Amino acid sequence: MSKRVVLEASHAVAEAVRMADVDIVAAYPITPQTHIPERLAEMVADGDLDAAYVPVESEHSAMSCVLGSAAVGARSFTTTASQGLVLMHEALYIASSHRYPIVMAICNRALSAPINIWCDHSDVMACRDTGWIQVFCQNNQESFDMTLWAFRVGEDPDVMFPVMVNLDGFILSHVTEPLILPDQDDVSRFIPEYHYRLALDPAKPTSHGCFGLPDIYTEVKYSQELALRKSRSVIDKGWKEFSNIFGREYKAVETYKAEGASTLLVTMGSLGETAKMVIDERRANGEAVGHLNLRLWRPFPFDEFRDAVKDVKTLAVLDRCYSFGGPGGPVASELRSALYNQETRPHVVGFIGGIGGREVDAQAFGYMIDRANEITEKGSDDLYEPLLVRGLESGTGVRG
Amino acid sequence: MTGQEHLIHRYLRSSKRFPHVWCPGCGIGILLGALVRAIDGNGYGKDDIVLISGIGCSGRLPVYLDFNTLHTTHGRALTFATGIKLAKPKLKVIAIMGDGDASSIGGNHLIHSARRNIDITAIIINNQIYGMTGGQSSPTTPFGLHTASSPFGHLEHPFDIAKLVEAAGAPFVARSTVYHARILERLIGTAIAKSGFSVIEVMSPCVTHFGKWSGIGSAVQMMQWQKDNTVSIEKARNMTPTELQGKVVTGVLIDAHKPTFHEEHARISREMKD
């Protein structure tokens, strides 16, 4: 029987990891991720989760440890944030290149310097090109659901890629909300027993991590790229199966009140909930506005995204990360790039805000809608507009 | 107001917004006082000193003091310190770290700094737990202790930091506690004046987490614990291993002479010129 419970998102993720019956958890404490490994440590100690839990000596060690456990075919989980994620960077590429379906929850947090423990997306954006499947969550239920889904999709023989589940640090990780925990039998049906056919095994020797000389490296990397793109169909199939079993529907690109909308607010992560509230208000006033939640960041859902915005005039995109000296925030830049060769395309207006925990409230989203509409109307040479910078007049953009 | 308070105030960054981040009963403030008195007692100017820290509760210490200060990333205080010392050998370079900072994520830098014998003073505040992230087991957490990440007892055995750096080649190794604040002050003064890689392990109470998990209890009880469970190295030499069980040995544990990295570098330069 599924049951309605009240949990903070960190504990919801830990529940999902327990129900997925992982074999190995390796983690190093970092704010705001600590509640996930602490809860898992408790579950292991209580005998509720039959796994080995290793409190390693750094995040680099955490990722390296799950690389080892994944190599022998153990279902492996780790979790981190911010500096911890960027310390793992080298090993992240090994996970995706070796095709180990490790699942990692990231409680998104700003990067140093200055030291800041609050939420933005700088940490995961620095890992954009590591070859991991990357999804974002808007609330606690989604944090639970995406973690389960990550095991199902990552371990699919047609995928075999590691998955990052992004939940906003503090805003989700430390917030307590009601959610539905499914029945264990349903979870076991959704996530079948994992069998890794290339697992290190003395009876059937394989070698992982070989040299790739120039005569083969190009082909290896191209096949990795094809494989990640090909995983799109399993990613969608995973959500379809999820909905069939648990009743909640997810998609790579999710729209809200977007029908007939001329302007869409685009967000990733928990701010989608605030944005939707603003859309409700604006719709009540008869404005043709909607919301687009980009759930899947890698592999990027080009078709769904283009389809969702084909009749839209303006996209007001919020980035929670700088791309210093670049074309704007990473999300807005990619959306522009995805649309560039389309015959008709909306005007993409980028905003960078919510950095290092700075609040982006309903009023800010209201401003984004109005300002983006104005820019579509009048035009602008700005690359993007920084939001809520003290001392900076609103409407001041950054030019190339 | 006593004279000591005046001395501290000369070194605190008055523009810095207080109160500080440390919990009531934390030992880091006592160490800060001892450090300031040691520096002042040695007669160094403020500009002669560089304080470098990593991440954790200890990481905030340099922020409050009016020296050249650098608050770096987790575990890397010694690498930043090495860079500073190489570029500005005349500066007195002091790295302030916690046990997690120095012996887990930055453990490699600790042993290699000792091996290299670079002229840096490493002050390692050992509270035997990760304090800032909420009381998880660290590399110095006692075996069997219940913590936030080992709720049914820690399965791993702790490092003896002093022995670790001794084995790695540090020519000066000392240990004290914040209870022994005056002795601590003298040891810090000696360590900074000493050339080569000098390490002071400072046993310090984390009341909020270690006090709770270990059952030792309040700040006063943790101080009492330090008083009751420390033995000076002079006394310890005449004690049996059984008698030393569970005791923290304090004082100057190693004091040797060994050419520093800079001295070796100067020697090789001379030889090459000749």
Interface residues (C-beta under 8 A of the other chain):
Chain A: Y28 P29 I30 T31 T34 P37 E38 A41 E42 A45 D46 P55 E57 S58 E59 Q83 L87 S112 I115
Chain B: I55 G59 H71 T73 H74 G75 S104 I105 G107 Y130 M132 T133 G134 Q136 S137 P139 A148 S149 S150 P151 F152 E156
